[in-house]
Amino acid sequence: MQIIKTPAVEQPNTMTLLAEVSRALNHEEDINTVLRRVLSIMSEHMEMMRGMITILNRDTDEIVINESFGLTEEEQARGRYKPGEGIIGQVVKTGKHIVVPRIDEEPLFLNRTGSRNRIKSDHLSFACVPVTSGNEVIGTLSADRSTLVEEKENGKTLQEREDESIDELVNILSIIASMISQAVRLKQLAQEESGNRQNTAYGQTGEAFSYYRDDSHFSEEEYATAKRPANIIGNSKAMLSVFRMIDKISPTNATALILGESGVGKELVASAIHYKSHRSDKPFIKFNCAALPESIVESELFGHEKGSFTGATATRQGRFELADGGTIFLDEIGELSLPIQAKLLRILQEKEFERVGGSKTLKTDIRVIAATNRDLEEEIKKERFREDLYYRLNIFPITVPALRERKSDILLLADYFVDKYNTVNFKGVRRISTRAIDMLMRYHWPGNVRELENCIERAVILSEDNVIHGYHLPPTLQTAESSGTPATGSLQQRLDAIEHDMIIEALKRTKGNMSKASRQLGLSERVMGLRVKKFSIDFRKYRP
């Protein structure tokens, strides 16, 4: 048996593939629907002819095909194996992946489903990776593809292309197997509890998968008990680290300093800390230190006495008094003047202050959370920020990652904003096109989540066919690098690219129905056929 080769096929856009899988895992409730959707996404991006997700039933010691792509119901039902039996059984038994370059030459390939009898198998390869939960193998993820390729890419030989593709193929399958492992575990438990019956009520209700999405079924090694706050979207490793920090500081009274670029969501982190704390039923007062002139900031924070300055016609409570017992969030604290910084330091140390124009010392029980996008250590060197205040604030710093550092969250955020602005603007956008997804994933997002939200709001408003296309996104994303288009080219080349994308989108909407697609585009079936032939589009790949 060979386990060192894989077909030399063109690799998919890995980031887009994994992002779509992540989105499916986060937006589907039913486990079976999730696993089917994952296989469908793989087929689209990886040119996969058939794919299977098998699950080991520990009670019967049998491996069964739970979901598949490219198999009939009868073929899927025949797919049953024992650990150690055939390639799938070997993967379950050893916990190691196996890649077979030619299944017709592999004696361990059983073809128990009989699906390979329908087509020639002399140019098919097969890759199978384990699905694990902790150290336990609970199933497998496998795919087969054609090995027929043209030997001309970058002047490389077929052998060189095969050698380069093996690691990437196995890595992609292994990553997806890891992503679906919790759903597979829940399906395994459901099958065992129901006597190994397919499509159990437990799996169909969506209740079990909601539990999985709530993170309470994840291991401590993976999530270190961190739970996503309800007001923050994201499940990337960078954000999980932030969630862990929120969980650690929330039960305490410690001062927190939230750092990060403008637009990353520092206010949301402050809000999550407050509403997870024992002060959650008390006021949460927010104040932007850069929003008002210096002469007004002091009065806003500390309050003032009647007659203390021109226009002070009545005594007024400041933000620190209003926040008594709760939390005050000071955004852009690096903008405060040095005199006000001195007063703030006193509140942090002594929990007391005086109103502007007053002599009475007031006590306050508050928690201070500050945020800034400035480098405060650099500000200290320039004598624009007090060093003692910095060390008093910097007890528990939390750095919120930039959006470009958590790209796996981009589509989750985009979907959230689509839903939000559908409601606000009475629109019905249902999906984002592949080209638009590529542009969103390649852009560097200097404005972070705030910029992404503005882009999606604009795109939702511009969409006329309930789909967000690349041309709906702002000009800042319409660069050669972000859109994947060549920097040079004739007008005809650019028009052909647009026409190609429109035909692909129409075929996706109509599930490969040429007649319907031609009517949607306002073309005759003959012209549609000529266009499909011109661009070498295989309309059959878009059929269910």
N, C-alpha and C positions, 0 to 999 in steps of 0.2 A: 504494500500500500504506500502511495506517495502522499506526503503531507507538506510539501515545500513549494508547490507551484500554484498559480492562480491565473486566470485568463488575463491577457494583456488588453484590456478594454479601457476606453476613456473613462477616467474617474469623474464622479459627479462633483458639483459645487458643494463641497462638504458643509460649509457654514450654512448655506440655504437649506440643505437636506436636514441637518440637525435642528435648525431653527423650526422647521415645519413639524418635525417629530415632537419637539418640545411643546409647540403650540397645541398639537393634537392631544398630548398628555394632559394639558392644563385646561382644555375646553370641552372635553368629552366626559360625560358622566358614566356611561355604561362601559364596562371593561371589554366586552366583546367588540363593541364599536371602536374602542381605542386601538385594540390590536389589529383589527382589520384596516383601520385608517393608516396605521404605521406601515403595514405591508404595501398599501396602495401608494403611499408617498415614496417608499423605497423603489417600487416598480417604475415610477415616473422619473426619478432622478438617477437610478442606477442601471436602467435598461435590464431589469431583472425579469426573466421569463416566468419563473415560479419562485414562490417564497413560502416558508412554513414557520410557524411558531408551535413547538411541541412542549408539553408539560408532563412532568413525571408525577404519577399518582403513587405515593409512597405506600398506600394501603394495598394496592394490587400489584405493585412493583412493575407497572406498565407505563410506557411512554406513548402518549396519544397526540395526534395533531389537533391543536385547539383552534387555530385560525390559519388560513392559507390564502395565497394569491395564485391564480392560474390552475387550480385544481377544482374538479367537480365535487359535489357533495359525496358521491359514491367513492371517488378516489380518496377524498379526505378521510372517510370512514374506514378505509382499508389501512390507513397509516398508523399501525400500532407496532411497538417494538419493546423489547426487553433491554435493560441496561447491558451493554456489551454487544448487543446484536446489531450488525450493520454499522454504518458510519454514525448515524444519530445515536445509537446505543453506545458506541465507543466514546463519543464526546461526553455523554452523560456520565459514563463510568469513569473516565480519566479526568474530566474537567478541562481538557485541552482542545483547541480548535483543530479542525482538519480541513484542508483544501485539496480537492482532487481536480487536476487539470482536464482529464478526459474520463467521464463517468463510464463510457463504454469499455474502458480498459481496466476498471477497478473492480476486482472480485467482491469486495465488501459492499459495493453499492447494490442494494437489494431490489430497488425499484418496486417496493411493496405496493405503492399506490397505483402503479401501472400507468401513470401519467406520461412517462417518457415513451410509451409505445405509440403515442399519437403523432410523434414527430421523430425525425432522425436524431440520434443521441451521440453521433460520432464527433460532434463539435460542441458538446456541452460540458461545462465545468460546474463544480458543486463546492460551495463553501459552507461550513457549519461551525458555529461558535456556541459555547455554553452560556446559558442564562443562570446567574448565581444570585443567591441571597446569603450574604456573609460568606462562609466557606462551603456552603451547600449548593450543589448543582440542582436546579429545580426544573430545567427545561433546556431547549435549544432554539436558536434562530438560524435559519439556513436560507440559501438562495442559489439558484443556478442561472447561468448566463451563457451566451454564445461565445466561443473562443475565436470566431472568425473576425479578423481585423486586417486593415491594410498596413503593410510594413513600410511606412513612409514618414511617420511623425518625427520631426526634428532630426531626420537622418539616422534614427536609432534602429537597431535590428529588433526583430520580434522577441528574441531572447532577452535583450536589454529591457524592453518594455514590460515583459513578463516579470522580470526580477524587480523592477521598480514598483509594479502594481500590487504585489503580494502584501506588503506591509500596510499599505493604505487601505486595501479592501478589508483585511482582517480588522484593522483598527476601527474602520467605520462600523462594521457589523458588531464589534465588541462594545463600542460606545452606545449604539442603539440598544443592544442587549442589556447593558447596564441601566439605560434610561427606562426600559419597560419592565425591569426586574420586579419592582414592587407590584405592578399590575398583574404580572404572572404569578407572583406569590399569592396574591389574594384569590386569583382564579384557581390555583392549586388547592388552597384551603377550602374553597367553595366546592370543588369537585369531590374532595375527600369527605367533606361533611355530608354531601348529598348522595353518597354511594357511587361516585364517579359518573354521574349523569351529566351530559352536555347541556349547556345553557341553563344552569340552575337558576332558581329564583333569586338567590343571593347575588349572582353575577348580573342578572338582568335589571334589578331594581335601581342600580346605580348607587345604592347606599354604601356598599363596600368600597367602591372607588372614591366616593366622596370622603370616606374615612382616610383612604390613602392620600388624597390630595391635601388633607388637613395636616399632613406631616407626622401624625401621631403614631404611624406604623413604621417610621424610618428608624434605622439604628442610630445609637448615640455616636458611633464612629463617623457616620455620614453627616449628621446634622447637629451633633453636640447639644441636643435638646432645644435648639433654636426653633422658634415658630414665627412664621411671617406675620407681621402686624397687618391688621385688616385694611389699613390705609395706604399700604405700600405694595406695588406690583414688582415681582421679581423672584427668581429662584436660582440665579447664578451664584457661583461660589463666592464672588466678591460681596454680594448682598447677604448671603448667609452669614458671613463674618460680621456684617453690620447688625444683623438680627440677633446674633449671639451677644454682641455688646449691649444692645438695647435690653435684652433679657437680664443681663448682669447688673446694669445700673438702675433699671426701673424701680426695684423694690427699695432702693436706698434714698437718702436725701442729698447725695453728692452732687456737686456742681458738674455740669457736662459742657464740653467745648466741641461743637460740631464743625468739622473742617471740610472743605470741598469747593469745587468750582461753582460758579453761578449757574443755577438751573438744575442742579443734581437732586434737589429735594431735601435740603437740610431742614426746612420747616416741618416736613412730614415726619422726619426722624424725631424732632423735638416733640411733636404731637404724640407720636407713638410712645415715647418715654413717659410723658405725663399720664396718658390714659391707661398705661400698664402699671402705674404707681398707686400707692395708697392715697395720693392726693387727687385721684381721678374725678372725685365728686366735688372738687373745689375749682376755683377759676383757673383758666389757662389764658393768660394775657400775652398777646404778641405785640412787639414793638420793633419797627425798623429804624435803626439808629441813623441811617443815611437819608431818611425820607423828609426830615424837617431841618430848618436852620438851627444852628447851635444855640441861639438865644431862646428858642422854643423847646428844645430837647430837654433842658433841665426842668422846666415847669411840667412838661408832659410826664417825666419819670418820677419826680419827687413831689409834684403838686405845688400849690402856692397859697399864700394867705391873701385875704382881701386887702387891696391897696398896696400890695408889694411892688407893683409896677403899673405903668399906664395901661389901662384896659382890664386890670384885675379887679373887676367889680364884685367878685364873690370868692369865698374860699373854695378851692378845688382840690379834690383828691388826685394824686398821681397814680401812675401805673403800679408802683410798688405797693401802695395802699390797697388798690383794687385787687391785687393778686394775693393778698394776705391769706395764708393757709393753703395756697395753691402753687402754681408755677408761672414764672415770667420768662418769656423767650425773647432774648435780645439779638435780633438779626443784624448782620453787618456791624458787629461790635467794634471792628477796627476803625470805624468812622468817628467814634466818640472823641471829643477833645480831651486834652490832658486834665483840665480841672474836673470835668464830669467823671473821668476815669478814677480820680482820687475819691470822689464821693461814692462811686460804685464799689470801690475796694472796701470802704468802711461798712457798707451794707453787707457785703460778703463775709466780713470778719466779725462785725459786732451785731448785725441784724438790726441796725438802727439808723435813722436819718432825720433831717429837718426839712420842712417844706421851704420853698423859696420865700424869703421875707419873714419866716417864722423863727422862733427861738425854742419852741417846745420839741423835745426829742421824742420821736415816734418809734415804736418797736414793730417789727413785721416778721412773720414766719413764712418765708417763701423759699422756693427752690429756684435757682437761676440756671437757665440753659442758654448758652451763647453760641453764636455761629458767625463764621467769617469765611470769605474766599481769599483773604490776604494772608501773606506769610508773616505772622506776627513776630517771629524771631527777627526777620529782616526789618520790620517796623521798629522793633526795640533798638536795633543798631542805629537807625536813623532818628532815634529819640522821638518817635511819634506815638509810641505805645509804652505804657509803664511796665517795667519788668516785673515788679511785685504783683501787679494785677494779672499779668500773663500766667505766672506760676500759681496764682490763686484760682484762675479759671481752668487751667490745664490739668486738673486733677484726673479727669477721665476723658481724654480726647477720643472722638469717633470720626474717622475719615470716610466720607461717603464717596464711593468710586464714581469717576466720570462715566458717561454712557458708553464711550468707546472701549472701556475696560469691562463692560458687562453686556457684550453684544448679543448673548443668548436671550437677554430680556427685551430686546428691541421689538420683536414681533408680539410679545405679550403686552407690552405697553401700547403698541400700535393698535392691537385689537381692542384694548380697553378704551382708547381715545376714539376709535371708530364708533363703538357702541355709545359713548358719551355724546359725540357730536351728531350722530344719527338722531338721537332723542331731541337734542337742543335745536337742530335745524330741520326737523321733520323729513329726514332723508332715510334711504333704505339700503345703504351700502352693505353688501354681504361678504365681499372678499377683496383681497389685495392681489394684483396680478404678479406673476413671477418676476417680470422685469422690475416692477416697483419694489418688490421684496429685495431683489439684488441691489438696487440703488440704496435702499434704507440700510442694508447690512454693510455696504462698502463705505458709506459716508462717515466722516470723522466726528460729527456732532459737536462742534465747539460750544453750542448753546445748550447741550445736554438734553435732559428730558423736557425742559420748557420749549426748546426748539423743535423737538420731535412732536410735541403736542400741537404747536402752531402749524407744522407741516401737515399733520393729519387733519386738522380742522379745515385747512384750506382745501385739501384734496377731497374731503367729504362734500364740501360745498360745490366744488367743480364737477364732481362725478355726475354723469348723465345716464349711465347704464348700470348703476349699482355696483360698479367695480372701480377700484382705485388703480389707475394706470400710471406708468412712469411719467407721462406728460402732465399729470395732475400735480406732481410734486414741484416745489419751488425751483427757480433757476439755479440756486446754490447746489442742488443735487444733480443738475443736468450737465455734469462734466464728463469728460472721457473716462476718467478713473472711476467715478461713482456710478455711471450708467452702463459701463462695460461696452461703450461704443468707441469706434476708432476716432482719433483726433482729426484725421484727415479723411477725405473721401468725396466723391462727386455727389451732386444733388441726387442723381438717380440711385446711387448706393444707399443714401440716407432714406429716400422714399421707399426703396425695396425693403429696408429694415423695418420701417413702420408698417408696411403692408404685410410683411411676414408675421409681425407680432399680432396684428389684428386678426389674421386668419387663424393663428394658434389660439387666441382667446375665444374666437367664435366656435372653434372645434371643441374646446374645453367646455364651453357653456352647453353645447348640444350633444356632448358625450360622443363625438366622432361622427355625428350624422351630417353628411355632406350637404344634403338637400336643405335641411334647416339652417345650417351655417351659411350657405349661399344666400338664402332669403334674408337672414339677418344682416348680411353685408350688402344687400341690394345687388347681387350678382346673379347671372344665370348659372345653371349647373355646369354648363360647358365651360364658361369662363372660370368658374371656381375650380374645375378639374385642371384647367391649364395652369392656374396659379399654384395649385398644390404640387403639380408636376414640376413647375419652374423652381420652386423652393425645396423640392425633395422632402415634402412633409408626408409622413405616414399617418393618415387620419385614423387608422385602426388602433393605434396605441392609446387613443383617447376614449375608446369604447370601454364600458365596464367589463 
